[in-house]
Amino acid sequence: MADQMVSIVLPVYNQADHIGSVIEEYQEALVRVPVLCECILVVNGSRDNSLSVCSSLAEKYPNVRVVHSERGGWGLAVNLGLRAARGDLLCYTNSARTSAQDLLLLLLYAIANPGTVIKANRKIRESWQRRLGSLMYNIECRTLFDLACWDINGTPKIFPRSFDKLLALTRNDDLIDVEFNVVCQREGYPMLEVPIFSTRRHGGRSTTSYRSALRAYRGAYQLWREIGKTGR
């Protein structure tokens, strides 16, 4: 087990003001993981000095690496990080939202359940509007793609490298999480959803708005049509 490694992909977008404290908290938590861990900071499309801060973190911590992309995009950052990952167990998560305790919990679940996709199922939202919006989106995705899971966008998401179809995701936008779940369903990858209750945000502002929510609903429908046409 000691020879194994977990790669944790952390997209970073305009998070210069708090990414340092996030990584410090993660480092303290990861010493309790019984395998080697690396953190891959994917700085994507940031307009602040996130790249400089992340580079300093990589100099401070031997297990931190930086990937830089001039282009932004949640899915793009996830894909770039997964390509750079060296681990046997692969994880990606929202670095602005994921607490060190939740990351540790899901990593321990993944180690205890080999050959299984582990993903978070967030049980609490900040407001009734976000709860309603999330419920509508999840019902749409479950209906369109016949999915059994809830909280489509919930992270951390963790999977073994042997589930190689998850290393060939094509979406470079927010729909990568839908595609992730669709691939798991199609390939028969077993999945365990772990409830988390934290609502803390490390910093920054959520990019979710009514406009982005409508774009997500429309995007899920368009993805369903594309998959229907291509059979993928």
C-alpha positions in Angstrom: 0.0 0.0 0.0 2.9 2.4 0.8 4.0 2.2 -2.8 0.7 3.4 -4.1 0.0 7.1 -4.8 -3.1 9.2 -4.8 -3.2 12.2 -7.3 -5.5 15.0 -6.2 -6.3 17.4 -9.1 -7.3 20.9 -7.9 -8.5 23.4 -10.5 -7.5 27.0 -9.4 -9.3 30.0 -10.8 -8.7 33.4 -9.4 -8.0 32.0 -5.9 -4.7 33.8 -5.0 -6.2 35.1 -1.8 -7.0 31.7 -0.3 -5.3 28.8 -2.2 -2.3 28.9 0.1 -4.4 28.3 3.2 -6.3 25.6 1.4 -3.2 23.7 0.6 -1.8 24.1 4.1 -5.0 22.5 5.5 -4.8 19.7 2.9 -1.2 19.0 3.8 -2.1 18.6 7.5 -5.0 16.2 6.6 -3.1 14.2 4.0 -0.5 12.9 6.5 -3.3 10.7 7.8 -3.7 9.0 4.4 -1.8 5.7 4.4 -0.4 6.1 0.9 1.6 8.8 -0.9 -0.3 11.8 -2.1 0.4 14.5 -4.7 -1.6 17.7 -5.3 -1.8 19.0 -8.8 -2.8 22.7 -8.9 -4.2 23.5 -12.3 -4.2 27.2 -12.7 -6.7 27.9 -15.6 -7.6 31.3 -17.1 -6.8 33.2 -13.8 -6.6 36.9 -14.0 -5.0 37.4 -10.6 -1.6 36.1 -9.3 -2.8 32.5 -8.7 0.0 31.1 -10.8 2.7 32.9 -8.7 1.1 31.7 -5.4 0.7 28.1 -6.7 4.3 28.1 -7.9 5.5 29.2 -4.4 3.4 26.4 -2.9 5.1 23.9 -5.3 8.5 25.2 -4.0 7.4 24.8 -0.4 5.8 21.4 -0.6 7.5 18.5 -2.5 4.2 16.8 -3.3 2.7 19.8 -5.0 2.9 20.4 -8.7 1.5 23.1 -11.0 -0.1 22.9 -14.4 -0.8 26.2 -16.1 -3.4 26.9 -18.8 -4.1 30.3 -20.4 -7.6 29.0 -21.2 -10.2 28.6 -18.5 -12.8 26.0 -17.9 -13.6 23.5 -15.2 -13.6 20.5 -17.5 -10.4 21.6 -19.2 -8.6 22.0 -15.8 -9.8 18.6 -14.7 -8.7 16.9 -17.9 -5.3 18.6 -17.8 -4.8 17.6 -14.2 -5.7 14.0 -14.8 -3.3 13.8 -17.7 -0.5 15.0 -15.5 -1.4 12.7 -12.6 1.0 9.9 -11.6 -1.2 8.2 -9.1 -2.9 4.8 -9.0 -5.9 6.5 -7.4 -7.1 9.7 -9.1 -9.2 12.4 -7.5 -10.5 15.8 -8.6 -12.3 18.3 -6.5 -13.4 22.0 -6.2 -10.5 23.5 -4.2 -12.7 26.5 -3.2 -15.3 24.4 -1.6 -13.8 21.1 -0.4 -12.8 21.1 3.3 -9.7 19.1 4.4 -11.9 16.9 6.5 -14.2 16.0 3.6 -11.2 15.3 1.3 -9.7 13.1 3.9 -13.0 11.2 4.5 -13.5 10.4 0.8 -9.9 9.4 0.2 -10.1 7.0 3.1 -13.4 5.6 1.7 -11.6 5.1 -1.7 -8.7 3.3 -0.1 -11.0 1.1 1.9 -13.1 0.3 -1.2 -10.8 -0.5 -4.1 -12.3 -0.9 -7.6 -15.0 1.6 -6.8 -15.8 5.2 -7.8 -16.2 7.4 -4.7 -18.0 10.7 -5.0 -19.5 13.3 -2.7 -23.2 13.8 -2.2 -23.7 17.3 -0.8 -26.7 17.3 1.6 -26.8 21.0 2.4 -27.0 24.1 0.2 -26.5 27.7 1.2 -30.0 28.9 0.2 -33.4 27.5 -0.9 -32.7 28.8 -4.4 -29.5 26.8 -4.7 -31.3 23.7 -3.3 -34.1 24.1 -5.8 -31.8 24.7 -8.7 -29.6 21.7 -7.8 -32.7 19.4 -7.4 -34.0 20.4 -10.8 -30.7 19.8 -12.5 -30.2 16.5 -10.8 -33.7 15.3 -11.7 -33.1 16.4 -15.3 -29.8 14.5 -15.6 -31.1 11.4 -13.8 -34.1 11.3 -16.2 -32.2 12.0 -19.4 -29.3 9.6 -18.8 -31.0 7.1 -16.6 -28.5 7.7 -13.8 -28.8 6.2 -10.3 -26.6 8.7 -8.5 -27.5 12.1 -7.0 -25.5 15.3 -6.8 -24.1 15.1 -10.3 -21.6 17.9 -9.8 -20.6 16.8 -6.3 -16.9 16.6 -5.6 -14.5 15.1 -4.6 -14.7 12.4 -7.2 -12.2 9.6 -6.8 -11.5 6.5 -9.1 -8.8 4.0 -9.8 -6.6 4.5 -12.8 -7.8 1.1 -14.1 -11.1 2.8 -14.9 -9.4 4.2 -18.0 -12.6 5.4 -19.7 -12.7 8.2 -17.1 -9.3 9.4 -18.4 -10.8 10.0 -21.9 -13.5 12.5 -21.0 -14.1 14.9 -23.8 -15.9 17.9 -22.1 -13.8 20.9 -21.2 -16.7 22.8 -19.6 -19.0 22.2 -16.6 -20.7 19.3 -18.2 -17.6 17.1 -17.5 -19.3 16.0 -14.3 -22.4 14.8 -16.2 -20.1 13.0 -18.7 -18.2 11.4 -15.7 -21.4 9.9 -14.3 -22.7 8.8 -17.7 -19.4 6.9 -18.4 -19.6 5.3 -15.0 -23.1 4.1 -15.7 -22.3 2.9 -19.2 -19.1 1.0 -18.2 -20.6 -0.5 -15.1 -18.1 1.1 -12.8 -19.4 0.6 -9.2 -20.1 3.9 -7.4 -20.4 4.8 -3.7 -21.8 8.2 -2.8 -20.6 9.6 0.5 -22.8 12.3 2.1 -21.1 15.5 3.2 -22.6 18.3 5.1 -20.1 21.1 4.9 -21.2 24.4 3.3 -18.0 26.3 4.0 -16.4 28.2 1.1 -12.7 28.9 1.5 -12.9 32.1 -0.5 -13.9 33.7 -3.8 -17.4 33.9 -5.1 -19.5 31.2 -6.7 -19.8 31.4 -10.4 -23.3 29.9 -10.3 -26.0 32.3 -11.4 -29.5 32.1 -12.9 -27.9 32.5 -16.3 -25.3 29.8 -15.7 -28.0 27.5 -14.2 -30.1 27.9 -17.4 -27.0 27.2 -19.4 -26.4 24.0 -17.4 -30.0 22.8 -18.0 -29.7 23.4 -21.7 -26.2 21.9 -21.9 -27.4 18.7 -20.3 -30.1 18.3 -22.8 -27.8 19.0 -25.7 -25.3 16.5 -24.4 -28.1 13.9 -24.2 -28.9 14.6 -27.9 -25.2 14.3 -28.8 -24.8 11.0 -27.0 -28.0 9.7 -28.7 -26.6 10.6 -32.1 -23.1 9.2 -31.6 -24.0 6.3 -29.4 -21.1 7.3 -27.0 
